[in-house]
Amino acid sequence: MSFRLYKEGQGRWARGSLAALLVGVGLFATVSMSQWFEGNAWGTDVLFTIPFVNWAIMTQSLLSVLVFVPFILAGFWYYNQARVSDFLIETESELMNKVTWPTGPETVKNSIVVVVTCIVILCWIAFSDFVYAWVQEFVY
């Protein structure tokens, strides 16, 4: 694995989002694992102390960090892997250049249509449920 960025400057948002997502999942796993260790009173023994700063390194901290490191490496690896990077670069390029994005007023109008349609469908389902419940009560 080289430390040179593949196609540097292209697809920064898409590739960066993927790497950030992996680091976020790793951070969540690390914190969850550390909390689980603390809740179960496991791994609270001090392995060693870092001199000059007097930080006590416990088993739970060491294992939690060992879970986090692969997520960081995976984020860097996916950021640089040719196949994944090319896909994300092409996707970002397509979203920037080929997709026609609606204007603000169009978005508001379309949102109103969606909300009204949901309300109409909700009313139809509630009315149908009422009718079917009435028929069921009448039959039985």
Secondary structure as UniProt FT lines:
FT   TURN            6..9
FT   HELIX           12..39
FT   TURN            40..41
FT   STRAND          46..50
FT   TURN            51..54
FT   STRAND          55..58
FT   HELIX           59..80
FT   HELIX           82..97
FT   HELIX           104..139
//
